[in-house]
Amino acid sequence: MPFAVDEVRYSQACGRDADGHPRAWIDIRIRAAALRRLGLHPDQPTSVVTAPSPPGWWHAAAERARSRGKY
């Protein structure tokens, strides 16, 4: 693993949505110094977006799939 134990922190939460479906949330935090080593820190030019966003229909299809429970 590219990170030391003290460089990564995560927390988990589970519960149900208003409609009763089970859901889980995960929060992952990684120290900035660890990201810099991998060239992933936002201050570095390699972490900027270099391509356009997917088209609107792609986002709409993803939302439809999510509402149908496919994701």
The first five atom37 places (N, CA, C, CB, O) and aatype in JSON, in Angstrom:
{
  "aatype": [12, 14, 13, 0, 19, 3, 6, 19, 1, 18, 15, 5, 0, 4, 7, 1, 3, 0, 3, 7, 8, 14, 1, 0, 17, 9, 3, 9, 1, 9, 1, 0, 0, 0, 10, 1, 1, 10, 7, 10, 8, 14, 3, 5, 14, 16, 15, 19, 19, 16, 0, 14, 15, 14, 14, 7, 17, 17, 8, 0, 0, 0, 6, 1, 0, 1, 15, 1, 7, 11, 18],
  "atom_mask": [
    [1, 1, 1, 1, 1],
    [1, 1, 1, 1, 1],
    [1, 1, 1, 1, 1],
    [1, 1, 1, 1, 1],
    [1, 1, 1, 1, 1],
    [1, 1, 1, 1, 1],
    [1, 1, 1, 1, 1],
    [1, 1, 1, 1, 1],
    [1, 1, 1, 1, 1],
    [1, 1, 1, 1, 1],
    [1, 1, 1, 1, 1],
    [1, 1, 1, 1, 1],
    [1, 1, 1, 1, 1],
    [1, 1, 1, 1, 1],
    [1, 1, 1, 0, 1],
    [1, 1, 1, 1, 1],
    [1, 1, 1, 1, 1],
    [1, 1, 1, 1, 1],
    [1, 1, 1, 1, 1],
    [1, 1, 1, 0, 1],
    [1, 1, 1, 1, 1],
    [1, 1, 1, 1, 1],
    [1, 1, 1, 1, 1],
    [1, 1, 1, 1, 1],
    [1, 1, 1, 1, 1],
    [1, 1, 1, 1, 1],
    [1, 1, 1, 1, 1],
    [1, 1, 1, 1, 1],
    [1, 1, 1, 1, 1],
    [1, 1, 1, 1, 1],
    [1, 1, 1, 1, 1],
    [1, 1, 1, 1, 1],
    [1, 1, 1, 1, 1],
    [1, 1, 1, 1, 1],
    [1, 1, 1, 1, 1],
    [1, 1, 1, 1, 1],
    [1, 1, 1, 1, 1],
    [1, 1, 1, 1, 1],
    [1, 1, 1, 0, 1],
    [1, 1, 1, 1, 1],
    [1, 1, 1, 1, 1],
    [1, 1, 1, 1, 1],
    [1, 1, 1, 1, 1],
    [1, 1, 1, 1, 1],
    [1, 1, 1, 1, 1],
    [1, 1, 1, 1, 1],
    [1, 1, 1, 1, 1],
    [1, 1, 1, 1, 1],
    [1, 1, 1, 1, 1],
    [1, 1, 1, 1, 1],
    [1, 1, 1, 1, 1],
    [1, 1, 1, 1, 1],
    [1, 1, 1, 1, 1],
    [1, 1, 1, 1, 1],
    [1, 1, 1, 1, 1],
    [1, 1, 1, 0, 1],
    [1, 1, 1, 1, 1],
    [1, 1, 1, 1, 1],
    [1, 1, 1, 1, 1],
    [1, 1, 1, 1, 1],
    [1, 1, 1, 1, 1],
    [1, 1, 1, 1, 1],
    [1, 1, 1, 1, 1],
    [1, 1, 1, 1, 1],
    [1, 1, 1, 1, 1],
    [1, 1, 1, 1, 1],
    [1, 1, 1, 1, 1],
    [1, 1, 1, 1, 1],
    [1, 1, 1, 0, 1],
    [1, 1, 1, 1, 1],
    [1, 1, 1, 1, 1]
  ],
  "atom_positions": [
    [[0.86, -1.18, 0.0], [0.0, 0.0, 0.0], [0.9, 1.24, 0.0], [-0.97, 0.0, 1.24], [1.9, 1.27, 0.72]],
    [[0.56, 2.25, -0.79], [1.43, 3.42, -0.89], [1.36, 4.36, 0.31], [1.1, 4.18, -2.12], [2.12, 5.33, 0.37]],
    [[0.48, 4.1, 1.27], [0.32, 5.0, 2.42], [0.69, 4.31, 3.72], [-1.11, 5.53, 2.5], [0.44, 3.12, 3.89]],
    [[1.28, 5.06, 4.62], [1.54, 4.55, 5.96], [0.24, 4.56, 6.75], [2.64, 5.4, 6.67], [-0.72, 5.25, 6.39]],
    [[0.21, 3.8, 7.81], [-1.0, 3.68, 8.63], [-1.47, 5.02, 9.16], [-0.76, 2.73, 9.78], [-2.67, 5.27, 9.21]],
    [[-0.55, 5.89, 9.55], [-0.95, 7.18, 10.13], [-1.28, 8.25, 9.08], [0.14, 7.7, 11.02], [-1.61, 9.38, 9.44]],
    [[-1.2, 7.91, 7.79], [-1.52, 8.87, 6.73], [-2.96, 8.77, 6.23], [-0.57, 8.67, 5.56], [-3.43, 9.65, 5.52]],
    [[-3.65, 7.72, 6.59], [-5.01, 7.48, 6.1], [-5.94, 7.34, 7.29], [-5.07, 6.2, 5.21], [-5.63, 6.67, 8.27]],
    [[-7.1, 7.99, 7.18], [-8.13, 7.87, 8.21], [-9.46, 7.69, 7.5], [-8.16, 9.13, 9.17], [-9.73, 8.37, 6.52]],
    [[-10.27, 6.77, 7.97], [-11.58, 6.58, 7.37], [-12.62, 6.35, 8.44], [-11.56, 5.41, 6.39], [-12.31, 5.91, 9.55]],
    [[-13.85, 6.65, 8.09], [-14.97, 6.4, 8.99], [-16.13, 5.88, 8.16], [-15.37, 7.68, 9.78], [-16.26, 6.19, 6.98]],
    [[-16.97, 5.1, 8.8], [-18.1, 4.49, 8.12], [-19.39, 4.8, 8.88], [-17.91, 2.97, 7.99], [-19.4, 4.94, 10.11]],
    [[-20.45, 4.91, 8.13], [-21.77, 5.08, 8.74], [-22.78, 4.29, 7.92], [-22.16, 6.6, 8.81], [-22.7, 4.27, 6.69]],
    [[-23.71, 3.67, 8.56], [-24.76, 2.92, 7.89], [-26.11, 3.41, 8.4], [-24.6, 1.38, 8.12], [-26.24, 3.85, 9.54]],
    [[-27.1, 3.32, 7.55], [-28.44, 3.72, 7.95], [-29.42, 3.48, 6.83], [0.0, 0.0, 0.0], [-29.11, 2.79, 5.86]],
    [[-30.59, 4.04, 6.97], [-31.62, 3.89, 5.95], [-32.05, 5.26, 5.46], [-32.84, 3.1, 6.5], [-32.13, 6.23, 6.22]],
    [[-32.33, 5.33, 4.16], [-32.85, 6.56, 3.56], [-34.3, 6.77, 4.0], [-32.76, 6.5, 2.01], [-34.88, 5.93, 4.69]],
    [[-34.85, 7.9, 3.6], [-36.24, 8.2, 3.94], [-37.19, 7.16, 3.35], [-36.62, 9.6, 3.43], [-38.26, 6.92, 3.91]],
    [[-36.8, 6.53, 2.23], [-37.66, 5.51, 1.62], [-37.4, 4.11, 2.17], [-37.45, 5.51, 0.12], [-38.01, 3.14, 1.71]],
    [[-36.5, 4.0, 3.16], [-36.26, 2.72, 3.81], [-35.13, 1.88, 3.24], [0.0, 0.0, 0.0], [-34.8, 0.83, 3.79]],
    [[-34.53, 2.33, 2.14], [-33.43, 1.57, 1.55], [-32.17, 1.71, 2.4], [-33.16, 2.05, 0.11], [-31.84, 2.8, 2.87]],
    [[-31.46, 0.6, 2.6], [-30.21, 0.68, 3.37], [-29.14, 1.43, 2.59], [-29.72, -0.73, 3.73], [-29.02, 1.27, 1.38]],
    [[-28.37, 2.22, 3.27], [-27.3, 3.0, 2.66], [-26.07, 2.94, 3.55], [-27.74, 4.47, 2.41], [-26.17, 2.72, 4.76]],
    [[-24.92, 3.15, 2.94], [-23.67, 3.22, 3.68], [-22.87, 4.41, 3.16], [-22.86, 1.9, 3.55], [-22.89, 4.71, 1.97]],
    [[-22.17, 5.07, 4.06], [-21.34, 6.2, 3.7], [-19.94, 5.94, 4.23], [-21.91, 7.54, 4.27], [-19.76, 5.44, 5.33]],
    [[-18.96, 6.29, 3.42], [-17.56, 6.13, 3.83], [-16.86, 7.46, 3.61], [-16.86, 4.98, 3.03], [-16.96, 8.06, 2.54]],
    [[-16.14, 7.9, 4.61], [-15.36, 9.13, 4.54], [-13.89, 8.73, 4.62], [-15.75, 10.15, 5.69], [-13.46, 8.13, 5.61]],
    [[-13.1, 9.06, 3.59], [-11.69, 8.72, 3.55], [-10.88, 10.01, 3.52], [-11.35, 7.82, 2.31], [-11.12, 10.89, 2.7]],
    [[-9.92, 10.1, 4.41], [-9.05, 11.28, 4.47], [-7.6, 10.82, 4.4], [-9.31, 12.11, 5.77], [-7.18, 9.92, 5.12]],
    [[-6.84, 11.47, 3.52], [-5.43, 11.13, 3.33], [-4.61, 12.4, 3.51], [-5.18, 10.49, 1.92], [-4.97, 13.45, 2.97]],
    [[-3.53, 12.3, 4.25], [-2.67, 13.47, 4.49], [-2.13, 14.02, 3.17], [-1.5, 13.09, 5.43], [-1.81, 13.26, 2.25]],
    [[-2.04, 15.35, 3.09], [-1.58, 16.01, 1.87], [-0.18, 15.57, 1.47], [-1.62, 17.51, 2.05], [0.09, 15.43, 0.27]],
    [[0.7, 15.36, 2.42], [2.07, 14.95, 2.1], [2.09, 13.6, 1.38], [2.92, 14.88, 3.38], [2.91, 13.38, 0.49]],
    [[1.2, 12.71, 1.77], [1.12, 11.4, 1.11], [0.64, 11.55, -0.33], [0.2, 10.45, 1.89], [1.11, 10.84, -1.21]],
    [[-0.29, 12.45, -0.56], [-0.77, 12.68, -1.91], [0.3, 13.32, -2.78], [-2.02, 13.56, -1.89], [0.43, 13.0, -3.96]],
    [[1.06, 14.22, -2.2], [2.14, 14.87, -2.96], [3.15, 13.85, -3.46], [2.85, 15.91, -2.1], [3.64, 13.96, -4.58]],
    [[3.46, 12.86, -2.65], [4.41, 11.82, -3.07], [3.95, 11.11, -4.33], [4.61, 10.81, -1.95], [4.77, 10.7, -5.15]],
    [[2.64, 10.96, -4.48], [2.08, 10.26, -5.63], [1.71, 11.19, -6.78], [0.86, 9.49, -5.22], [1.22, 10.74, -7.81]],
    [[1.96, 12.49, -6.61], [1.61, 13.44, -7.66], [0.13, 13.73, -7.74], [0.0, 0.0, 0.0], [-0.37, 14.06, -8.81]],
    [[-0.59, 13.6, -6.64], [-2.05, 13.76, -6.65], [-2.55, 14.98, -5.89], [-2.68, 12.55, -6.09], [-3.76, 15.22, -5.84]],
    [[-1.67, 15.75, -5.3], [-2.13, 16.88, -4.51], [-2.61, 18.01, -5.42], [-1.0, 17.38, -3.59], [-2.02, 18.24, -6.48]],
    [[-3.68, 18.71, -5.05], [-4.25, 19.77, -5.88], [-3.28, 20.9, -6.23], [-5.44, 20.35, -5.19], [-3.49, 21.61, -7.21]],
    [[-2.23, 21.09, -5.45], [-1.27, 22.15, -5.75], [-0.36, 21.79, -6.92], [-0.43, 22.44, -4.53], [0.35, 22.65, -7.44]],
    [[-0.37, 20.55, -7.33], [0.51, 20.11, -8.4], [-0.22, 20.15, -9.74], [1.02, 18.69, -8.12], [-1.41, 19.85, -9.8]],
    [[0.47, 20.52, -10.81], [-0.19, 20.64, -12.11], [-0.73, 19.32, -12.66], [0.77, 21.22, -13.09], [-1.6, 19.35, -13.52]],
    [[-0.25, 18.19, -12.19], [-0.74, 16.91, -12.69], [-2.14, 16.57, -12.19], [0.2, 15.81, -12.31], [-2.74, 15.61, -12.67]],
    [[-2.65, 17.33, -11.24], [-3.96, 17.0, -10.69], [-5.1, 17.83, -11.27], [-3.94, 17.18, -9.21], [-6.23, 17.71, -10.81]],
    [[-4.83, 18.66, -12.26], [-5.89, 19.47, -12.86], [-6.65, 18.66, -13.9], [-5.3, 20.74, -13.5], [-6.12, 17.7, -14.45]],
    [[-7.87, 19.04, -14.16], [-8.69, 18.37, -15.17], [-8.12, 18.71, -16.54], [-10.19, 18.8, -15.06], [-7.9, 19.88, -16.86]],
    [[-7.88, 17.69, -17.34], [-7.28, 17.91, -18.66], [-8.21, 17.57, -19.81], [-6.02, 17.1, -18.78], [-7.83, 17.69, -20.97]],
    [[-9.42, 17.14, -19.5], [-10.38, 16.78, -20.55], [-11.73, 17.38, -20.21], [-10.48, 15.22, -20.7], [-12.0, 17.7, -19.05]],
    [[-12.58, 17.55, -21.21], [-13.9, 18.1, -20.94], [-14.77, 17.12, -20.15], [-14.61, 18.47, -22.25], [-14.52, 15.91, -20.14]],
    [[-15.77, 17.66, -19.49], [-16.72, 16.84, -18.74], [-17.54, 16.0, -19.72], [-17.64, 17.74, -17.86], [-17.75, 16.43, -20.86]],
    [[-18.0, 14.81, -19.31], [-18.86, 14.02, -20.19], [-20.12, 14.81, -20.57], [-19.25, 12.69, -19.5], [-20.51, 15.73, -19.84]],
    [[-20.74, 14.48, -21.69], [-21.93, 15.21, -22.14], [-23.1, 15.07, -21.17], [-22.35, 14.73, -23.52], [-23.14, 14.17, -20.34]],
    [[-24.05, 15.98, -21.3], [-25.2, 16.0, -20.41], [-25.99, 14.71, -20.41], [0.0, 0.0, 0.0], [-26.48, 14.29, -19.36]],
    [[-26.14, 14.07, -21.58], [-26.92, 12.83, -21.64], [-26.27, 11.75, -20.79], [-27.06, 12.35, -23.09], [-26.97, 10.9, -20.23]],
    [[-24.95, 11.77, -20.69], [-24.24, 10.77, -19.91], [-24.58, 10.92, -18.43], [-22.71, 10.88, -20.12], [-24.83, 9.94, -17.73]],
    [[-24.6, 12.16, -17.96], [-24.97, 12.43, -16.56], [-26.42, 12.03, -16.31], [-24.75, 13.92, -16.21], [-26.73, 11.44, -15.27]],
    [[-27.3, 12.36, -17.25], [-28.71, 12.02, -17.09], [-28.9, 10.5, -17.03], [-29.55, 12.62, -18.24], [-29.69, 10.01, -16.23]],
    [[-28.19, 9.76, -17.88], [-28.3, 8.31, -17.88], [-27.8, 7.73, -16.55], [-27.5, 7.7, -19.06], [-28.39, 6.78, -16.03]],
    [[-26.75, 8.3, -16.01], [-26.23, 7.84, -14.72], [-27.26, 8.09, -13.61], [-24.9, 8.54, -14.38], [-27.45, 7.24, -12.75]],
    [[-27.91, 9.24, -13.64], [-28.94, 9.54, -12.63], [-30.13, 8.58, -12.75], [-29.43, 10.99, -12.77], [-30.65, 8.12, -11.73]],
    [[-30.55, 8.28, -13.99], [-31.66, 7.33, -14.18], [-31.28, 5.95, -13.65], [-32.04, 7.25, -15.68], [-32.08, 5.3, -12.98]],
    [[-30.06, 5.51, -13.96], [-29.62, 4.2, -13.5], [-29.59, 4.14, -11.98], [-28.24, 3.87, -14.08], [-29.97, 3.14, -11.38]],
    [[-29.13, 5.22, -11.36], [-29.09, 5.25, -9.9], [-30.48, 5.2, -9.3], [-28.38, 6.49, -9.41], [-30.69, 4.51, -8.3]],
    [[-31.42, 5.91, -9.89], [-32.78, 5.92, -9.34], [-33.47, 4.57, -9.51], [-33.61, 7.01, -10.02], [-34.4, 4.26, -8.77]],
    [[-33.0, 3.77, -10.47], [-33.55, 2.43, -10.65], [-32.87, 1.4, -9.76], [-33.43, 2.02, -12.1], [-33.23, 0.22, -9.78]],
    [[-31.9, 1.85, -8.98], [-31.22, 0.96, -8.06], [-30.11, 0.13, -8.68], [0.0, 0.0, 0.0], [-29.69, -0.87, -8.09]],
    [[-29.63, 0.53, -9.86], [-28.56, -0.24, -10.5], [-27.21, 0.08, -9.9], [-28.54, 0.03, -11.98], [-26.26, -0.67, -10.12]],
    [[-27.09, 1.18, -9.16], [-25.8, 1.57, -8.58], [-25.99, 1.89, -7.12], [-25.2, 2.79, -9.31], [-25.03, 2.24, -6.43]]
  ]
}
